Amino acid sequence: MSEGNGSGPSVVGVDGSASSKRALRWAARQAELTEAVLRAVLAWQLPSGYGMPADFSDTDFAGQARRVLEDSTAEALGGHPGVEVVLKVVQGHPAPVLVEEAEGADLLVVGSHGRGAFTGMLLGSVSGHCVHHAPCPVLVVREPRS
């Protein structure tokens, strides 16, 4: 699948967190430099139940996810990002969704949530899964050192 200047898109995982907005800004700048389309992807899942059935029939999880993606993109990139941005909301666990979305992409960008001195040195489960399984190069945008 060819997009942008004949190369594949850049894909970025977004979840509304500060680290994903940092990843979004980095990916947008890279997409601008390479004249690639930027595909911002947010994956969502139904809340897990703990033995009690729950009625989610009047909850629009996909719509809420779309709003988080739109708000995050607007906050991170402003009104004029300088690059074509395609927003995509997918139901599923973020790790396999991002790996699948990276098919045909030139780059996958994900944020990494820092968790303190020791655990901050480790990759999170989503970023680790992407690094090991994505079909393209993966860039993990780390939290700044405090």
N, C-alpha and C positions, 0 to 999 in steps of 0.2 A: 504494500500500500504506500503510495507515494504522496507526500504532502509537502507544502512549503517550497523549498528550492530544489525539489527532486529527492530530498533525503527523507528519512522517516521523522515522525514527530518526536518531541521531547515530552515525556509523561512525568507528572508530579503527583504524588499522593498528598491529599489535603484532608485534615480532620478537624480543622478549626483551632488547633493549638498554636502557640507561638512558634514552636519549632517547624510546624508545617507551613506557616506563613513565611518563615525565613527560607524554607526550601522553595516555596513558590516564587519568591523574589529572585532567588539564585537561578532557578530554572527559566524564569521569564527573561532574565538578562542573557543567559546562554542561548535560548531560543532566538532572541533578537540578533545576537551575534552570528548565528548560523542560519538565519532566515528560516527557521523551522516553525511549524505550528506547535503550540503548547497545549497539551491535553491535561487539564486538571481533573483528577479523579477522586471522588469521595465514595468509599464503601461503607455500607451500613448493614446492621443485623437487627433482627427482632430481639428484644430483651429476653434473656433466658429465664425460665420459670423455675421455681424451687419446689416442685411437687404439687403446686396449686395451679390450676388452669387460670389463665388471665385472658380477659377480653380486650383486645386491642383494635376492635373493629372500627372505632371512631377516631383512631390515631393515624395521622398521615406521616408515617416515618420517612417515606421517600420525599415528601414535600419539605419536611423539616431538614432533611439532609441537603436538599437542593438549596434551601435558604442559607445553611451554614456554608456551603460551597460558594454561593454567590457573595455572601457577606465577607468571607475570608479573602476571596479574590479581589473584591473592591477595596478592602482594607490594605491588602498587601501590594496591589498593583495600581491603585487609583483608577481614575476614569479613563486614562489613556495609557495602557501598558506598553505600547510600541511593538506589540507582537499579537498575532492572531491567537486568541485563547478559546478553546473548546471545553465546555464544562460537561462532565459526565458523572452521573450518580448511578451506582451499581449496588444491588443487594448482594451481600456476601461478606465473608471475612476479608479484611483488608490485604493480608499477605497474598493469598492466591489471586485475588482480584487484580492487584497491581502487577503481579507476574504475567497474568493473562493480558492485561492492557499493554504491557511492554512488548508484546509480539509485534515485530515490524518497526519498533521504535529505535531511535538512535541512542537514547539515553533515558534512564529512569532515575528520578530524584526523589528522595524521601528524607524526612526529618528524623532526628533521633532525640528522644526525650532524655535529658540528663537526669540522673538519679542520685547525685551526690559524689563524693570522692572516689570510692571504689566502683560502685555500680555505674557511675557515669562513664567509666572507661569501657563498659560493655555495650554492645549493640542491643537494641530492643528486639523483641521477637519478630515484629513486622520487618524492620530494616534488615535483620539477620537473614530472614527467609528470602527477602528480595535479593540480597547480595549473593546468596547461594543458588538461587533458582531462576533468576531473570535471564532472558535470552539476549540481553544487551548490557552495556556497561551501566553500573549503578553508582550514583553519588549519594553519600549519606551526609547531610548537613547537620553538623553537631551543634549542640548548645555552646554559647561562648563560655569561656572559663571565667569563674568569678574571682 
